[in-house]
Amino acid sequence: MARVVFPAARPSMNEFPGEARKVRYACPKCHAPIDVTEIVGDLKCKKCGFEVRLVGGVPSFTTSRVNEWQGFFEENAAGPQGDTIAAVECSTTLQHRYIVAAFRRIIGEIPEAASVLDAGCGNGLLWRDLMGPRPAIGVDFSIGMCALAQAKGMTACHADIAALPFADEQFDLIYCVGIVHYIVDLHALLAEFARVCRKAGRIVVSTVDRVSIVRRSLRAWRRLSPREEMPLSYRYIFRTASEVAAAATGLPLVLGAVEWTHFPLPWTHCSNSADYPLEPLASDAIVEFVKAPPNG
């Protein structure tokens, strides 16, 4: 996919590649249609007045901070490590490689015509390593991260992943890597993913395993040696695969598969159940949902 290059003065969404034009955008507040080709400077939703802006060539569908994490990742994006996995809170290259491989296994082959959403795309490194040149739409609440992802060729939007700027039933695959431990209301997030997912489409999310022995040891070390740059209200919300599956209760989502990684070891375990006797030895759980038809 060719790199997106905007003119220096008054960039326009007309410059977005074909992948962006295939997606029907909508107001994240009222879901009224928005024509992205009309965004030159600022554009207001014709129904509720929500303002969409272009900031440095990135379409912005949010007008305020989501939480302290946004400021944290904006600083990461602007820092010397902005275009590295460290900027998106991935500890090591090996961990990144294992996560990419695990997502690749559970996602499998993707039809050429499928529309893909990277929810929480960060600086685009994971998309590049996971999808290669394959187009995807990215959303992140850090505009600096969106700019870095866009520079790699991704169509990136600045938005809250819990209030997506898309019309209903847009994507065949939605994947969300390393994000849900920042999310308090996981049910609401999955409901929003289900809204923009097509029937029979898939939603794949990863969680840091709450009962992991390795992760619990690392958390204990972090408490003894906290990082000064972390937000004052810093906390991660870790969950088990069963808790992620339970968060989809009442939604048109059916559990497809779960894959556990065992970092720092290269072991993986895949199952069609969220129950895993060796879960305390796992580091992360990757949970796949399939969107069922209304009476499916």
C-alpha positions as CSV (number, residue, x, y, z in Angstrom):
1,M,0.0,0.0,0.0
2,A,1.5,3.4,-1.0
3,R,2.4,5.8,1.7
4,V,-0.3,8.5,2.2
5,V,1.2,12.0,1.5
6,F,-0.8,15.1,2.2
7,P,-0.2,18.5,0.8
8,A,1.3,21.0,3.3
9,A,-1.7,23.3,3.1
10,R,-5.2,22.3,4.0
11,P,-4.9,18.5,3.5
12,S,-8.0,16.7,2.3
13,M,-9.4,13.3,2.9
14,N,-9.6,13.0,-0.9
15,E,-5.9,12.0,-0.6
16,F,-6.7,8.9,1.3
17,P,-6.1,5.6,-0.5
18,G,-8.9,3.5,-2.0
19,E,-9.2,1.4,1.2
20,A,-10.4,4.4,3.1
21,R,-13.1,5.2,0.5
22,K,-14.6,1.7,0.8
23,V,-15.5,2.3,4.4
24,R,-18.6,4.2,5.3
25,Y,-17.7,6.7,8.0
26,A,-20.2,7.9,10.6
27,C,-20.4,10.4,13.5
28,P,-19.0,8.6,16.6
29,K,-21.7,10.3,18.7
30,C,-24.9,9.8,16.7
31,H,-23.8,7.5,13.9
32,A,-25.1,9.8,11.2
33,P,-23.2,9.3,7.9
34,I,-20.1,11.5,7.3
35,D,-18.6,12.0,3.9
36,V,-14.8,11.9,4.5
37,T,-14.1,13.5,1.1
38,E,-15.7,16.7,2.5
39,I,-13.2,17.0,5.3
40,V,-10.8,19.8,4.3
41,G,-10.3,21.7,7.5
42,D,-13.1,21.1,9.9
43,L,-16.5,19.4,9.3
44,K,-19.5,19.2,11.6
45,C,-22.0,16.3,11.7
46,K,-25.1,17.5,10.0
47,K,-27.3,15.8,12.6
48,C,-25.7,16.5,16.0
49,G,-23.0,19.1,15.2
50,F,-20.0,16.8,16.3
51,E,-16.9,18.3,14.8
52,V,-14.4,16.3,12.8
53,R,-11.0,17.9,12.2
54,L,-7.9,17.2,10.3
55,V,-4.8,17.5,12.5
56,G,-1.5,17.2,10.8
57,G,-3.1,15.2,8.0
58,V,-4.8,12.8,10.5
59,P,-8.7,12.9,10.7
60,S,-9.6,13.4,14.3
61,F,-13.0,12.1,15.5
62,T,-12.5,13.1,19.2
63,T,-12.4,16.5,20.8
64,S,-11.1,15.7,24.3
65,R,-8.8,13.4,26.1
66,V,-10.1,9.9,26.7
67,N,-8.0,9.6,29.9
68,E,-4.5,10.0,31.2
69,W,-3.2,7.3,28.9
70,Q,-3.8,9.5,25.9
71,G,-1.2,12.0,27.2
72,F,1.2,9.2,28.1
73,F,1.1,7.7,24.5
74,E,1.3,11.2,22.9
75,E,4.6,11.7,24.8
76,N,5.7,8.3,23.7
77,A,4.9,9.0,20.1
78,A,6.9,12.3,20.2
79,G,9.8,10.8,22.0
80,P,13.0,9.2,20.6
81,Q,11.5,5.7,20.8
82,G,8.2,6.7,19.2
83,D,8.6,4.4,16.2
84,T,9.6,1.4,18.2
85,I,7.7,-1.4,20.0
86,A,8.7,0.2,23.4
87,A,6.5,3.2,22.6
88,V,3.4,0.9,22.6
89,E,4.5,-0.7,25.9
90,C,5.8,-4.0,24.4
91,S,8.7,-5.1,26.6
92,T,10.9,-7.0,24.1
93,T,11.3,-7.8,20.5
94,L,10.8,-11.5,21.3
95,Q,7.5,-10.8,23.1
96,H,6.3,-8.8,20.1
97,R,7.3,-11.6,17.8
98,Y,5.4,-14.2,19.8
99,I,2.2,-12.1,19.9
100,V,2.4,-11.4,16.2
101,A,2.8,-15.2,15.5
102,A,-0.1,-16.1,17.8
103,F,-2.4,-13.5,16.2
104,R,-1.4,-14.8,12.8
105,R,-2.3,-18.3,13.8
106,I,-5.7,-17.5,15.2
107,I,-6.6,-15.1,12.4
108,G,-5.5,-17.5,9.6
109,E,-6.1,-16.7,6.0
110,I,-8.0,-13.5,5.3
111,P,-10.0,-13.2,2.0
112,E,-8.5,-10.6,-0.3
113,A,-11.8,-8.6,-0.3
114,A,-12.1,-8.6,3.5
115,S,-12.2,-5.2,5.3
116,V,-9.9,-5.1,8.4
117,L,-9.9,-2.8,11.4
118,D,-6.9,-2.5,13.7
119,A,-8.5,-1.1,16.9
120,G,-5.7,0.6,18.9
121,C,-3.2,0.6,16.0
122,G,-0.5,2.5,17.9
123,N,2.4,3.4,15.7
124,G,1.5,0.8,13.1
125,L,4.4,-1.6,13.8
126,L,2.2,-4.5,14.7
127,W,0.0,-4.0,11.7
128,R,3.1,-3.9,9.4
129,D,4.5,-7.1,11.0
130,L,1.1,-8.9,11.2
131,M,-0.5,-7.9,7.9
132,G,2.5,-7.0,5.8
133,P,1.4,-4.8,2.9
134,R,-2.2,-5.8,3.4
135,P,-4.5,-2.7,3.8
136,A,-6.3,-2.1,7.1
137,I,-8.0,0.8,8.8
138,G,-6.4,1.8,12.1
139,V,-7.9,3.7,15.0
140,D,-6.0,5.1,18.0
141,F,-6.6,7.7,20.6
142,S,-3.1,9.1,20.3
143,I,-2.9,11.4,17.3
144,G,0.9,11.1,17.3
145,M,0.7,7.4,17.0
146,C,-1.8,7.7,14.2
147,A,0.7,9.9,12.3
148,L,3.4,7.3,12.7
149,A,1.0,4.5,11.5
150,Q,-0.1,6.6,8.6
151,A,3.6,7.2,7.6
152,K,3.8,3.4,7.2
153,G,0.9,3.3,4.7
154,M,-2.0,2.6,7.1
155,T,-5.2,4.6,6.9
156,A,-5.3,5.8,10.5
157,C,-8.0,7.8,12.3
158,H,-7.8,9.5,15.7
159,A,-10.7,8.3,17.7
160,D,-11.8,6.4,20.8
161,I,-12.1,2.7,20.0
162,A,-15.2,2.6,22.2
163,A,-16.8,5.3,20.0
164,L,-15.8,4.3,16.5
165,P,-16.3,6.7,13.5
166,F,-17.9,4.1,11.2
167,A,-21.3,3.0,10.2
168,D,-22.7,-0.3,11.3
169,E,-21.5,-3.6,9.8
170,Q,-18.3,-2.4,8.1
171,F,-15.5,-4.9,8.9
172,D,-14.9,-8.6,8.3
173,L,-12.1,-8.7,10.8
174,I,-11.5,-6.5,13.9
175,Y,-8.3,-7.2,15.9
176,C,-7.3,-5.4,19.1
177,V,-3.8,-6.1,20.5
178,G,-2.6,-5.1,23.9
179,I,-5.4,-2.6,24.6
180,V,-8.1,-4.2,26.7
181,H,-6.1,-3.9,29.9
182,Y,-6.6,-0.1,29.6
183,I,-10.4,-0.5,29.2
184,V,-12.7,-0.5,32.3
185,D,-16.0,-1.4,30.5
186,L,-15.0,-4.3,28.3
187,H,-18.7,-5.2,27.5
188,A,-19.2,-1.7,26.0
189,L,-16.1,-2.0,23.9
190,L,-17.1,-5.4,22.6
191,A,-20.6,-4.0,21.9
192,E,-19.0,-1.3,19.8
193,F,-16.9,-3.8,17.9
194,A,-20.0,-5.9,17.3
195,R,-21.8,-2.9,15.9
196,V,-19.2,-2.2,13.2
197,C,-18.5,-5.9,12.5
198,R,-20.3,-7.6,9.6
199,K,-22.4,-10.7,10.3
200,A,-20.1,-13.8,10.4
201,G,-17.2,-11.4,10.8
202,R,-14.6,-12.0,13.5
203,I,-13.4,-10.0,16.5
204,V,-10.0,-11.0,18.0
205,V,-8.7,-9.4,21.2
206,S,-5.8,-10.1,23.5
207,T,-5.6,-9.8,27.2
208,V,-2.7,-10.0,29.7
209,D,-3.6,-13.2,31.7
210,R,-4.7,-12.1,35.2
211,V,-3.7,-15.5,36.8
212,S,-0.3,-15.7,35.0
213,I,2.5,-16.5,37.4
214,V,5.0,-14.7,35.2
215,R,2.8,-11.6,34.8
216,R,2.1,-11.5,38.6
217,S,5.8,-11.6,39.3
218,L,6.4,-8.7,36.9
219,R,3.6,-6.7,38.5
220,A,5.1,-7.3,41.9
221,W,8.4,-6.0,40.6
222,R,6.7,-2.9,39.1
223,R,5.1,-2.1,42.4
224,L,8.5,-2.1,44.1
225,S,10.1,-0.2,41.3
226,P,7.4,2.1,39.7
227,R,8.1,4.0,36.5
228,E,8.0,7.8,37.1
229,E,6.5,8.6,33.6
230,M,3.4,6.4,34.2
231,P,0.1,8.2,34.7
232,L,-0.8,9.1,38.3
233,S,-3.9,6.9,38.2
234,Y,-1.8,4.1,36.5
235,R,-3.3,0.7,36.7
236,Y,-3.9,-2.2,34.3
237,I,-7.1,-4.3,34.2
238,F,-5.9,-7.8,33.6
239,R,-8.5,-10.5,32.8
240,T,-8.6,-14.2,32.2
241,A,-9.9,-15.6,28.9
242,S,-13.1,-16.7,30.7
243,E,-13.6,-13.1,31.9
244,V,-13.2,-11.7,28.4
245,A,-15.6,-14.3,27.0
246,A,-18.1,-13.4,29.8
247,A,-17.9,-9.7,28.8
248,A,-19.6,-10.6,25.5
249,T,-22.7,-11.8,27.3
250,G,-25.9,-10.4,25.7
251,L,-24.0,-9.5,22.5
252,P,-24.4,-11.2,19.1
253,L,-20.9,-12.8,19.6
254,V,-20.1,-16.4,19.8
255,L,-16.8,-17.6,21.2
256,G,-14.7,-19.1,18.3
257,A,-11.2,-20.0,19.7
258,V,-8.8,-19.0,22.4
259,E,-5.0,-19.1,22.0
260,W,-2.7,-18.8,25.0
261,T,1.0,-17.7,24.7
262,H,3.5,-18.6,27.4
263,F,6.2,-15.9,27.1
264,P,9.2,-16.1,27.6
265,L,8.7,-19.6,26.2
266,P,7.6,-20.2,22.6
267,W,4.7,-22.5,23.7
268,T,1.2,-21.9,22.5
269,H,-2.1,-23.6,23.2
270,C,-5.3,-23.2,21.1
271,S,-8.7,-24.3,22.2
272,N,-12.4,-23.7,21.4
273,S,-13.0,-23.2,25.1
274,A,-11.9,-20.4,27.5
275,D,-11.0,-23.0,30.1
276,Y,-7.4,-24.1,30.2
277,P,-5.9,-26.1,33.1
278,L,-2.5,-24.6,32.6
279,E,-3.7,-21.0,32.3
280,P,-1.5,-19.9,35.3
281,L,1.5,-20.7,33.1
282,A,0.2,-18.6,30.2
283,S,1.2,-15.0,29.8
284,D,-1.5,-13.8,27.3
285,A,-4.8,-15.0,26.0
286,I,-6.1,-14.2,22.5
287,V,-9.8,-14.5,22.3
288,E,-11.7,-14.8,19.0
289,F,-15.4,-14.0,18.7
290,V,-17.6,-14.6,15.6
291,K,-20.6,-12.3,15.0
292,A,-23.7,-14.4,14.8
293,P,-26.7,-13.5,12.7
294,P,-29.8,-12.1,14.6
295,N,-31.2,-15.6,15.2
296,G,-27.9,-17.5,14.9
